Amino acid sequence: MFILKVFKIIYHYFFIYIFFSPIIIFLMFFSFFKKIRFGSIRTERVGHLLANTELYLLEKRHKKINNFLDILYGSKFISNIQAYNMIKKRIFIFPSIISHIHNFFKLLNKNKYEISVLKGGGDRDKLGLLKYNSEIDFSDKEYDYGKELLLQKFNCDIDKDKIVFLAVRDSAYLKKEFPNNDWSYFDYRDWNINNFVIGCEYLSDLGYKVFRVGKFTNQKINCSNKNVHDYVNSIYRSDFMDIFLAKVCKFAVSTGLGIDNAPLIFRKPIAMIHLPFEFSYFHSSNLVMTKHHYSVKKKKNLSISEIFEEGNKINFKYTSSGYKKIGITLIENSPEEIRDLMKEMHLKVNNKAFLLVSEEKEILSEFWKIFNFNLKKYGFENYHGNISGNISVSFLKKNPYFLK
């Protein structure tokens, strides 16, 4: 079977392997003296491009992993030019054709030559590395340029103004950039942007300037407040400014999409409404809540344990059709719930009398008791790794049904 698999690959990529054969032979010989690893820099998806690469660099530096020859390559599509250029300052990225050499070494040993943090689940800070300073950053020249651009185009002075980075997912980006794929299985993660208006206006009253970010959208925010910028629909929207806003924001508000890894790499806390709930990002001081999971069969919103129980029926492989299969309707949080999440994050980042009373401490303790019990029950006890974030207290207090 192994020989047949090798033959098929060589048959399909005969000329490529002929071309690369000297390099393959050299690397096989070199591997006797120094360990070789391959890794794909996920340039086609901005979230993985930023988070996986940042964690890779942190792991190399702080875990002192330097006894490897790492061969890194990108894909043909680059999701954010600014992020890509910043990363290229730190590491050399080969063209995507290097993936064929990587595939050859996978045949020799599936896992031996892999950089695990650059693979699918490598955007989770399981080792607690985000406590260290950022590895990916702007140059002084780029920073000054961004500062001046914000002042000229948005009348926003980052030395005086407080910025909030707002990222709300809809289906426009994937449909625009990858039109040949059917992305409907991700529809359960989409949101109505106007559910965030009350919260944005609340932040404006506190002196914040809110920038709604993203590359493409199929919605406009219905808000005339001068401090709430629908930047994603602006003529000044750019790859550079997407990342720069993350650099200079006070905190971010997100529904769990790739671009929210921009504030992550700059260690900015994120108020995140995440799906699937079980796999929320409880790291880097994030503050998490989730949509309401309404059971059509039980005719009620589901508790933590019930969400895990239903998810187990589809092996936690969530899609729009998967939720439908187990009879769960996902209900967006009310504008008031979203506002309260923003308020909670504002208080946390400004250290303003956000002292938990004993009742709230008990609620949080009960949440983690139930959540960790279910993680262990269903085999996910090691999934999250280091947990430095928390669940929203305001969400738990308003929804006591959840704590079961």
N, C-alpha and C positions, 0 to 999 in steps of 0.2 A: 504493500500500500504506500509506504514512504517513497519507494523508488518511483512508483507510478506518479505520485504527486510531484516529485522533483522533475520528472520527464515532462509533465504537462506544462509546468511553469517555464521550463527552458524552451519548450516548443513554441509557446505563445510569445515569449520575449527573447527569442534566439539572438537577434541582432543586437539587442540591448545588452545581453549578457556577454556577447562576443566583445562588444565595445568596452564593457566594464571589467572584463576578466582580469586584466593586469592589476586593477585596483583591488578586486576581490582576493586575488592570490596574495597580494602584498598584505592586506588586512588580516587574512587568515594566518599568515606567517607572523605578523606583528602581534597578534593576539596571544602568542606564546610568551611574550615579554611584558605586555601591558593589557589590562582589561579594556575591551571595547564596548561601548554602548551606543545605541541609535535612539533618536527621539524626533518625533514630528511636532514642530511648532505649529499649533493650530491657527494659522493665519486667517483661515476662512471664517472663523467665529471669534468675535472680539472678546467674549468672556473668557474663553479658553486661552486665547492669545495672551491676555493680560495675567489672569490668575495662575494658570499652570506654569507660565514662564517665570513669573515672580517667585512662586514657591520653589521652582527648580533652582533659581539663582540663590535663594535663601538657604536651601538645603546644601548646595555646593559650598557656600561660605561658612555657615554656622555649624553644620554637621561635618565640616571638613572632608567632604567627599571629593577628593582630588586625585585619586589613584586610577582614574579612568580616562580614556580617550573618548570624548563624547562627540558624536557626529550628528549634527542637528540640521534639519531641512524643513522648509515650509511647503505650503500647498500653492497651487497656481493662483488662487484668489486671495486677495488681501482685504480684510474687512475694515481696517482702519489704518491708513497710511502713517498717521502720526505715531500711533502705538508701535507699529512695525519699525519705524525709524528709530524710536527710542530704544527698542530692544536690540536692534542691530548695533547700537553703540556698545552693548555689553557682550554679545555673542555673535559668532559668525554663523550665518544661516545659508546652507547650501540650497540649490534649486530642488524642486520637488522630484526630479528624476532620480535623485539619490534614494528614493523610497524603494527602487528596485533592488539596490544592494542590501538595504535593510530587510526586504522580503527574503532574500537569499539566506541571510544569517538566521532569520526566523525558522527556516527549514532545518538548520543545524540544531537549533535549540530555541524553543518558543519564547522562553523568558530570560535566558541568560544574557542576551544583548539588549535588553529593554531598559529605558529610563521610565520608571513607573509613574513618576509625578507628572509626566507629559502625556499620559494616557487619559482616557475618558474621565475617571473619577479624581484626577489629580488637582482639581480646583478646590479641594477641601483642606483646610489647615489642620491636619490630623496631628502634626508634630508641634503645634504651638509656635510656629515660626513667625507669625505676623506681629509678634511683640518686638521684633527687630525693625530697624529703619528700612525704608523702601530701597529696593535695588534698581527699579526702573523709575526714572525721573526726568524732569526737564533740565536743560542747560540754563544758565543765568540769562543768556541771550533770548532763549525761547520764552522764559518766564517774563522778562521785560516786555517782549512783543505781545504776549497774551494780556498782560496787565493794561497796556496801552489800547489794545483792540477792544477790550471790555469797556473801557472808559469812553472811547470814541463812538462805538456802535450801540451801547446799551446804557450809557451814562452810569456805569457801575464802577465805583472806586473800591478795589479790593482791600485797600488800607483802612477803609471806613465801613464799607457795607458788608453785611452778613449774607452769604449765598447759600441757598438750598438747591441741591441737585435732585430733580424729580424725573424718575424713569418709569413710565407706565407702558406695559406691553400691549400691542395689538398685532394683527397678522400681517401688516404691510411690509415689514422688513424682509421676512423670509420669502414672501410671494414675489417681491420685487427683485431680490438678489438671486433667488434660486427658483425661477418660474417653472422649471420642468419637474419639480418635486411636489408631491401632495403633502401639504403641511397641516391639513385639517386635524390631525391627531393631536396637535398642540393647541387647538382652539380653547381648551379649558383654561388656559393660562391668560387669555385675553381679558381686557378691562374696558370699562367706560371711563374715559378720562375725566368726565365732568363730575364723577363722584368725588374727585379730589379738590374741587373748587373751594368748598367751604374751608377745608384745611389750609389751602394756599392763602386764602384771604385772612385766616387766623394768623398765619405766620407773617403775612404782610403787616398786620397790626402790631406785631412784635418787633418790626423793623427789619425783617428779612426780605431779600429779593429772591424769588423762586424762578428757576430756569428749568423748564420742561425740555429734556434732552432726547436724543435719538437720531437715527439717520433717515428713516421714513416713517410716516404715520398715515392712517386713513381717517383720523379724527382731528378736530380743532377744539381747543379748550375755550369754553364760553365764559370768559372772564375779562372784564374791562379794567381790572385793577392794574395800575401802571407798574406795580412791583411784581406782577406775575407775568413772566415772559414765555410765550409759546415759541420758544427758540427753535424747536424742531421744524416748525413751519416758516422760520425766518429765512430771508435771503442771506443772512450772515452765518447760517449753520455750516460747520466744517468739521472734518475729522480732528483737526487741531483743537478747536474750541470744545468739542465733546470731552476730550481728555483734560484740557486746561480747567474747565469748570469743575471737574472732579478734584483737581489739585487744590483749588482755592475755596471749595465749599466748606461750610461749617459742618454739615451732615447731609446725608442723602435719604430720599424716600423712594422705595422701589417695589415693584411687584414681582421681582425675581426674574431678571433678564440679563443678557450678556453685558450690556454697557455698565451695569452696576458694579462690575469688577474694576472699573476705573477708580471710583472712590475707594474701593477695597485696597488697591495697591498703594494708595496714599494714606492708608490707615484711618479713613474717615468712617465713623459709625453710620450704619444704615438702618432705618426703620423699614423693615421688609415684610410685605404681605406675600407669603410663599405658598406655592403648591408644587409638588405634593407636600402636605404638611409634615409627614414623617421624615422627610429628607430636607427640612429647612436648614438654612445656614446659620447655625448658632455659634458664629465665631466673630472675632474682631469687634466685640462690643455691639453686635447687631441687636436690634430689638424686633422680635418676630411676632406676627399674628398670621392668621390664615382665613380663607373664605369659610363660610358656613357650609357644612356638608349635610344636606337635607336628604333623608332616606324616604324615597317614594313609598316603600313597603311599610316602614314603621311610622311614617307621617310625622317625623320630628327631625330636628337637628341632631347629628351624631356626636357622641362624646369622643374623647381621645381613644379609649380602648375600642370603641365601636368602629372608629375609622381604621385602626390597625386590623381589626377582625375582618372588615370588608375588603381592605386592600390585600389581605392574605389570599382571598379567593381568586385574585388575578395575579398572584405572585408579585404583587407590588409593581407591576409593569403598567404604569398609568398612561392612558391616552384618553381622548374625548370619548371614544367608543367604550373604553374600559370602564370609565365611571358610569356610563349608561348601562353597561352590562350588569353591574352590581347595584344598580338602582339609586345612584347618588346624583343629585342635582346640586351643583356648586352655586351658591348664592353670594354675590358680591357684598362686601361689607358696606354698611350705610355710610353716607358722607360724615355723619357724626362720629362713627367709630374710627374712621380714617383721620378725622381731625384730632381725636383724642390720642391716637397713636403718635401723630406729629407733635402734639403738646407734650406727651410723655418723653419723646426724644429731645425736644427743646430743653426740658427741665434737666434731663440727664447730662447733656453736653455743656450746659451752663452752670451745673452744680447748684441749681436754685431750689433749695428746700425740697429736694426729692428724697426725703427720708421715709422709708417704708414703715408704716405702723405695723404693729404685731399681727393684725389681721391680714395685711398684704403679704407679710413674710410667710405666714402660714399658707396662704393661697399659692405662692410661688413654690414653697416646699412641697405642697401636695401635687402641683403640676409635675415637678421633676421626679417625684416618687412614681407617679403613674406613667409618665413618658419613658423613663429609664426601665421600668418593669416591662413595658411592651417592647422596647428595643431588644431587651434580652430574650423575651418570650419568642420573638420572631427572628432571632438571629442577627440583629443589627447592633449589638452592643459595642462593636468597634467601628461602626460606620462614621460617626461624627468626630471621633478623636477628641482633640482638645476643645472644650466648650468654654468660651469666654463671653458669649452673648446671653440673652435671656428672652423669655416670653413676655409679651405685653401684659402688664398688670391690669390696665384699663380694660383690655379685651376679656381677661378672665373674670373680672368683677362684674362686667355687664352680661356675661354669658356663663352663669354657674353650671349650666347643663354640660359644659365641656369637660369639667373636672370629674370624670368617672372612668 
